[in-house]
């Protein structure tokens, strides 16, 4: 495990914001996606642990579903979390962008680096978290972990009716493409400016920084930082946890 805290510049502090207000409709009816159980523990708790595993992260802000802040606070209180890390729960908004902004607004002033992490990526390794932080400390204003694509990618003309055949427009050059993950890391002032000025074509926080005309850089992601979106993803996540328990000897 890397320890970026040992090489941190004096006074540079890192916080993580986890928007967890989404419903996760592709996982079916029930609790919000972030509160679905994974190996008996809500995915959100796994994601919080993943951020707190980095010794550089001294604060984790969880943005709860609207009306669910008290439930999430009780959930955090019920699980053993690192004492060296502070935790804060704030209510979220109607969109992911609004929820991230509410999380940013709740940060104390003495944090210079902000990570934004999907609650639905519960298994991101700490080395990936640390690599993102290191890149921001190295001068990048926005950093995303990403993986090369294994599949050939086709650009198509979307069908008017779902399920209809779609004509291929182009075959994209796979070597130039990356599948982006989280946590995404930012210079705090840059991310705040992005949220204050960018409202259209928002796919993730890094795309907002891109629209400011600033450079976003990529660091290597990890195959275990996949997003749990569909029921099959839950099966895969359980398998990863089972392998980790076996390797850790418990």
N, C-alpha and C positions, 0 to 999 in steps of 0.2 A: 504494500500500500504506500502510495506516495504521500508526502506531508508538505504541502505547499506553505504551511504556516511557518516552517523553518526558514524560508527564504523571502518572507513577505516584507515589502517595504514598510517602514515605520508609519503607523497611522492609517494604513489601508485596511478597510474592513469590508467584509462581504456578507450580504444578506440574500436569502432565497425567497422568492414569491411563488407559491403554488396555487394557481387558480383551480378550485375544486367545486365549482358551482354548476357544472354541466350535468345534464340528465343521462347522457349515454344511451340514446334510444336504440342503437344497434345491438346493445347487449340485452335488449328486451325490457319488459316492464319490471318495476321494482324500485329499489333504492337508487339514488344517484350513483353513477358509475364509480366515483371515487370512494364510495362507501361499500361497494361490493367486496365480499370476502375473498381473500386469496390465501389459501392455506390457513383458514380460520381467522385471518387478520385483515381488516379493511385495506384495500389498495392504497388509500391515502396514507395510512400509517407506514406502509412500506416505502412510499415516496418520501415521506418526511424523514425517515431513517436514512434513506439514500442521500439526502442533502446534508443531514447532520453528521453523516459519516466523515465528511471532509472537515478537517480541523480548521480550515480557513473560514468556514461558514459559522458565524456566531449568532445569527438570527434567522429563523424560518417563519415567514408570514403565510398562513393558510387562509385563502379566500373561500369562505364557506358558501353553500347554496343559500339563496335568499330565505331568510327565516330559519336557517339551520345553524347559525353561529354557536348557539348554546350546546347543541348536540355535538358539534365538531370539537368544541372546547372540552366537553366531557370525555369524548373519545380520546383526545390527546392526553388528558389527565389519567386515563385508565391504562395507558401503556407506558412502559419504561423508556424514557427518552434521555439522551445525554444531558447531564447536568450543566456541562460547559456551554450548551446552546440554549438561547432564549427562544420562546415560541409565542406567537401572537395570532389570534384568530379575528378576522374581520368579515362582515357580510359582503357578499358579492353582488354583481349586477346582472342585467339581462343578457349580456354578451361576454365572451371571453375577454375581449379588449377592455370592456368596462371593468371587469373584475380585476384584471391586471392593474389597471389604473388605480383602482381602490386599494389594492395591495401596495402600490408605490406610494400612494398618499399617506399610508400608515407607517412608512419607514421613518425612524429617527434620522436626524440630519447627519449623523456621523458615519454613514455608510457610503462608500464610494463605488462599490461594485455590486451589481444586482444580477442574480440568476433568476430566470423565469423557467419553471419546470412543470411539465404536465403531470398531474396526479395519476394519469393513466399510463405513465411509464414508471412503474414501481421498482424496477430491478436494475436501474442504471448503476454501473459500478463506480466506486469512489474515484478510481483513477481517471475516469472520463470527466467527472465533476472537477477534479483538480486541474486537468488539462485545459478546460475552458477558463478557469480562474487565472491560471498562469498566463494564458494568451492575452487576457484583458490587462493583467498587470504589466505585460510586456508592451502595451501601448495600443492594442486593438480596441476600437470603440464598441465592436459587436462581434461575437464569436458564436459559431454554431458547431456542435458535433455532428458528423455525417458519415455515411457509409457509401462506398461505390455500389452501383446497381448490378445485381446478378443477372437480371433479365433484360432482353432486348426491349426497347421502349418504342412504341408506335404513337405518332400523333394522328388523331382521327377527326373526322367531321361528325360531331355528336348527332345521334339519331333523334328525330322528332318524337318517336315513341320508344320508351325504355324496352330493351330486349331486341330491338330491330338491328339488323346488320349495319355496321358503321364503316364507311369507306376510309381507308388509310390515306392520310395526307403526306406523311413523311416518316422515315425511320430516323430517330434522333441518335446522335453520336454518344453512345453510352459512356465513353471514357470522360466526357465533359460533364456528366450528370452525377449528382449526389442525392441520397435520401437523407433528409435532415431530421435530427432528433432534438431532444432537450436533455439537460438544461442548456438554454441559450444564455450567454453572459454578456453584460453590457456595462459600459461606463454609465453611471447613474444619470448624470446630467444629460447625456445623449438620449437615453431611453425616455426620460421625462419629456424632452423636447419632441421626440417622435410621437408620444401619446398626446401631446398638446396640439400638434399640427397635422398629423396624418389620420384620415378617417376612411379613405376609400381603398379598395383592393387589399385589404388586410388579411393575409393568410397566417402570418405568425409575427412575433415582435421584430425579428430580424428584417422582415420585408418592410416594416415601417421605417427602420433605419436606412434601408436601401433607398426608399423614396425621398429621404433627406439628401440623397446624393453622396452618402458616406459609404465607405468600404466595409463590408461584412466578410470576415475570414472564417475558414473551415478548419477544424481540427478533427482527428480521427474519432469516430463514434465507436459504438460497441454493439454487437449483435444482440446482447441481452437488454439493451435499452429500447426494445420495441414497444409500441403502443398497444395496450389492451383495449381493443375496440369491439371485437366479435367473440362469440362463445369459444371458438377454437383458440383464440389468443389466451383465454383463461387456462385452457388445458396445457398450452405451451408454458405459460408462466408457472403453473404448478410443477411441471417437469423440471424447470430451471431451479425452483426452490428445493425440490427433492434432491437434485444433484448437488446443490450447495450444502444441504444438510449432510449428505453422504461425505462430501469432501472435507467438511468441517468436523466430522466425527460425532455429530449428534443429530 
